[in-house]
Each structure stands twice: as structure tokens, then as C-alpha cells.
Amino acid sequence: MTAAGAPLKPAGIGRDRSAERRRRAMKRGKYFKLRLALAVVVSLIMFFPLYWMLITAFSPQSDMYAPGIHLWPQHFTWTNFSTPLNALPVGRWFRNSLTITLGVVAITVT
């Protein structure tokens, strides 16, 4: 209650919402939509190589060497990952890296 006896209204109730939206739009700036569109375009350009790398990694060789540009593989495959993991001593490399890392951390902490 106020001093005059009128009940208090919660913030935002009874206000003109369109005026509040106009005020927020003015705060964003004159070229907000243009900057947003530019940010979306730049983001797509920046992330396209990562997308292409992932799509290529899961595509079989026959799809990679097929003529034309395919933005989505026709067949997904795991052989691009399983073949190198089975042919190379990746487990030993990981164990060596882990041993060196734990040794360096132990020396640094003590």
C-alpha cells in the first residue's frame, strides 16, 4: 500500500507494452537487423569447413569421389575411424601421452 492507500502494482503491469518494445528497439541500435544478418552469414562461413570435415569423415570413399557436390552423405560409415584405429598403435600413443601428462602434473604440484 502507498501512503495514499492505493495498492502497489507489480512492476510492468499497467504499462504500455508497445512503448516498452519501442524503447528496447531504440537501445539495440539503428542497424540491429543488418548486424544480425551479417553475424549469421559470417557464422555460416566460419562453421562450413567444420561441417564439411565432419560430413567427409562419415562418408565412404565412393561418395567422396563421386562427381558433384553433396552437402549430405548418401551412406554413413565408421570405416574411416575404425581402419586407422585398428592399423595404428593409437592405444600405446594415448598411454604414453597420459604417462607424460601425469608425470608433469605430479612434478608441478609437488
N, C-alpha and C positions, 0 to 999 in steps of 0.2 A: 504494500500500500504506500502511496505517496503521501505527502503532507496534506494535500487537499482531499485525500480519501479515495482517490481513483485507483483501481488496481493496476499493478505494473504488468505490461505486456512483455512476453519473451522477445528477445532480440530478433528482428527480421519479420515479425508478424505485424501486419498492418502497413508495411511499407510497399511502395510501388516497385514491383519486381522488374518491370521493364526499365525503369530508371537505373536500377542496380546493375542490370545487364549492360546498359549503355556505358555506365561508369567503368565496368570491368573491361569492356571492349576498348575504351579510350586508353586504359592503362596498358593494354597489350601493345599498342602502337599502331601506327598508320599502315604498315606493310606486314602485318602479322600473317595473313594468309599467304603472301608471296614468300616470306621467310620459311613458313611451314612447308610449302610445296618444294622449295629449294632444299630444305633439310631432308625431305623424303627422297628426292631424286639423288642427292649425294649419298644417302644411306644405302639406296639400292645399288649405286655404282660401287660403293665400298664393300658391300657384302656379296656381290655377284661372284667374285673369284672364290670365296669360301664355299658358296653354294655349288659352283662348278666343280670344285675339288671333291666335295662330298658325293656329288652325283657320279663323277668319274670313278671314284673309289668303289662304288657299289655296282658299277656297270661291268658286264663281261666284255672281253676283248672284241668279240664280234660286234657289239653295239658301239664300241668306241671307234672302230674303223669303218663303220657304215657311213655312206655318204649323207651329207646334210647335217644340220644342227638339231640335236634333240635335247630339249630342256628337261626331259624326264626319261629315265631309262626304261626300256621295254621289258627288261628282265633284271631283277635284283640278284646279286650273287655275293657270297662271302669268300670266294676263292682268292680274291685279291688280298685278303688278310690272312687266310689260313695257309696259303702256299709259302709266303716268306717266314711266317712264324714256325712252320714245321721244317723248313730248309735251313734256317739260320739259328745259331745258339742264342736266341733272344733271352731265354731264362738265365743263362750264365751272365749275359751283359747286365741284366736287371739286378742280379745278385751282386755283381761287382760294384755297380753304382750304389746300391743300398749299403754295402760294406764300407765303401769310402765315405759316403754321406754320414753314416752313423759314427764312424771314426772321427771325422772332422767335428761333428756336433759334440761328441764326448770330450775332445780336446779343448774345444772352445768354451764349453760350460765349466769345466774343472779348472 
